[in-house]
C-alpha cells in the first residue's frame, strides 16, 4: 500500500494493514515508534494478539534531560503489557554528537540518510527494530513488524528480521507493507 502523502492521517490504515499481516503471516511481535503515546495506545487498544514493544525518542531529544512521553502514558502502556523502550537511537546517538561538534557526516548518519531515501518511516522501522533487539525485548532471528512514521502517527510498516547494531548490515527487510509514495 502506498499512501499519497506522509503523515498521521495514515495511522489507522497502517494499523489495519498491520492487523491483516499479523493474521496472515503469523507474526508474533510488533515494534512501534511512539513519541508521546498516540500510536502505541492505538496499537495496544487494537488487541493484535502479539507482543507489543513501543520505542520512544531518546531522553533529551527535544530538551536536555526530558522524556517526551508523559509518565502516566508510559505507566498505562507498561501496566497493559506493552514493553516501553527509551534508549540511544542506533542510527544517530554519539555519532550525531561528533558531527554536531566537528562538522561533517559519519558512516551511521550516511546509513540513516540512505534509508530515508525510501522514506523517514522506513529508517525509523529499521532503527527501532534494531534498538528493541539490542535491548532484548524481541528475539534474535525472528521476523517482526516494525511501524514508524513521518513526524506524528504511523505511515510505514515493514516486516523485518533485525540484526544487532554490531552486525546491522545483517538486517533484512522482508516486505514493505505500507509507506508514503510522496513526502
HUMOQUI-V887402 format. One record per residue. N is the residue number from 1. RES is the residue in one letter. SS is DSSP state (A for helix, B for strand, O for the rest). PSI is psi as a letter, one per 30 degrees, with the letter a starting at -180 (* if undefined). D_FIRST is the distance of its C-alpha to the first C-alpha in Angstrom with 2 decimals. Layout:
((N | RES | SS | PSI | D_FIRST) (N | RES | SS | PSI | D_FIRST))
This chain:
((1 | X | O | k | 0.00) (2 | X | B | k | 3.77) (3 | X | B | k | 6.48) (4 | X | O | e | 9.65) (5 | X | O | k | 11.87) (6 | X | O | l | 12.35) (7 | X | O | l | 14.29) (8 | X | A | e | 15.54) (9 | X | A | f | 14.43) (10 | X | A | f | 10.89) (11 | X | A | e | 12.80) (12 | X | A | e | 13.18) (13 | X | A | e | 9.61) (14 | X | A | e | 9.04) (15 | X | A | e | 12.22) (16 | X | A | e | 11.26) (17 | X | A | e | 8.44) (18 | X | A | e | 11.23) (19 | X | A | e | 13.81) (20 | X | A | e | 12.43) (21 | X | A | e | 12.18) (22 | X | A | e | 15.66) (23 | X | A | e | 17.00) (24 | X | A | e | 15.85) (25 | X | A | f | 16.56) (26 | X | O | g | 19.55) (27 | X | O | k | 18.61) (28 | X | O | f | 21.58) (29 | X | B | k | 20.80) (30 | X | B | k | 18.33) (31 | X | B | k | 19.16) (32 | X | B | k | 18.18) (33 | X | B | k | 19.38) (34 | X | O | k | 21.38) (35 | X | O | e | 24.07) (36 | X | O | f | 25.90) (37 | X | O | f | 24.49) (38 | X | A | e | 22.07) (39 | X | A | e | 18.97) (40 | X | A | e | 21.23) (41 | X | A | e | 22.98) (42 | X | A | e | 19.92) (43 | X | A | e | 18.74) (44 | X | A | e | 22.43) (45 | X | A | f | 22.90) (46 | X | O | f | 20.02) (47 | X | O | i | 22.29) (48 | X | O | f | 19.75) (49 | X | O | g | 22.77) (50 | X | O | l | 22.13) (51 | X | B | k | 24.05) (52 | X | B | k | 22.50) (53 | X | B | k | 23.33) (54 | X | B | k | 23.08) (55 | X | B | k | 23.70) (56 | X | O | l | 25.23) (57 | X | O | l | 26.44) (58 | X | O | k | 29.67) (59 | X | O | k | 32.88) (60 | X | O | g | 34.10) (61 | X | O | e | 30.75) (62 | X | O | e | 31.75) (63 | X | O | k | 35.45) (64 | X | O | k | 37.71) (65 | X | O | f | 38.21) (66 | X | O | k | 35.75) (67 | X | O | k | 32.75) (68 | X | O | e | 30.24) (69 | X | O | k | 29.29) (70 | X | O | k | 32.19) (71 | X | A | e | 34.36) (72 | X | A | e | 34.17) (73 | X | A | e | 30.37) (74 | X | A | e | 30.72) (75 | X | A | e | 33.41) (76 | X | A | e | 31.49) (77 | X | A | e | 28.53) (78 | X | A | e | 30.99) (79 | X | A | f | 33.10) (80 | X | O | g | 30.18) (81 | X | O | f | 29.50) (82 | X | O | k | 26.78) (83 | X | B | k | 27.83) (84 | X | B | k | 27.83) (85 | X | B | k | 28.19) (86 | X | O | j | 29.54) (87 | X | O | l | 30.57) (88 | X | O | k | 30.64) (89 | X | O | k | 27.35) (90 | X | O | f | 27.25) (91 | X | O | g | 25.87) (92 | X | O | d | 28.52) (93 | X | A | b | 31.37) (94 | X | A | f | 34.82) (95 | X | A | e | 33.68) (96 | X | A | e | 32.61) (97 | X | A | e | 36.09) (98 | X | A | e | 37.67) (99 | X | A | e | 35.80) (100 | X | A | e | 36.54) (101 | X | A | e | 40.20) (102 | X | A | f | 40.83) (103 | X | O | l | 38.18) (104 | X | O | a | 36.07) (105 | X | O | k | 32.93) (106 | X | O | l | 32.88) (107 | X | A | e | 30.92) (108 | X | A | e | 28.65) (109 | X | A | e | 27.77) (110 | X | A | e | 26.99) (111 | X | A | e | 24.61) (112 | X | A | e | 22.87) (113 | X | A | e | 22.69) (114 | X | A | e | 21.42) (115 | X | A | e | 18.46) (116 | X | A | f | 17.87) (117 | X | O | f | 17.36) (118 | X | O | f | 13.78) (119 | X | O | k | 13.73) (120 | X | A | e | 16.03) (121 | X | A | e | 13.73) (122 | X | A | e | 13.67) (123 | X | A | e | 17.43) (124 | X | A | e | 17.82) (125 | X | A | e | 16.09) (126 | X | A | e | 18.45) (127 | X | A | e | 21.32) (128 | X | A | e | 21.22) (129 | X | A | e | 20.86) (130 | X | A | e | 23.85) (131 | X | A | e | 25.74) (132 | X | A | e | 25.31) (133 | X | A | e | 26.48) (134 | X | A | f | 29.40) (135 | X | O | f | 30.41) (136 | X | O | g | 30.57) (137 | X | O | f | 28.11) (138 | X | O | l | 25.93) (139 | X | O | l | 27.44) (140 | X | O | k | 27.57) (141 | X | O | g | 26.00) (142 | X | O | k | 23.39) (143 | X | O | k | 19.61) (144 | X | B | l | 18.24) (145 | X | B | k | 15.01) (146 | X | B | k | 15.24) (147 | X | B | k | 13.80) (148 | X | B | a | 14.64) (149 | X | O | a | 14.37) (150 | X | O | j | 15.79) (151 | X | O | c | 19.05) (152 | X | O | l | 18.90) (153 | X | O | a | 16.55) (154 | X | O | k | 13.32) (155 | X | O | g | 10.11) (156 | X | B | k | 9.43) (157 | X | B | k | 9.77) (158 | X | B | l | 11.06) (159 | X | B | k | 13.49) (160 | X | B | k | 16.62) (161 | X | B | j | 20.28) (162 | X | O | l | 22.06) (163 | X | O | l | 25.56) (164 | X | O | l | 28.27) (165 | X | A | e | 28.67) (166 | X | A | f | 31.78) (167 | X | A | h | 29.74) (168 | X | A | f | 26.41) (169 | X | A | f | 25.89) (170 | X | A | f | 25.74) (171 | X | O | k | 22.39) (172 | X | B | k | 19.68) (173 | X | B | j | 15.90) (174 | X | B | e | 15.02) (175 | X | B | k | 11.24) (176 | X | B | j | 8.44) (177 | X | B | e | 6.32) (178 | X | B | l | 4.57) (179 | X | B | l | 6.72) (180 | X | B | k | 8.35) (181 | X | O | f | 8.99) (182 | X | O | l | 12.46) (183 | X | O | * | 14.98))
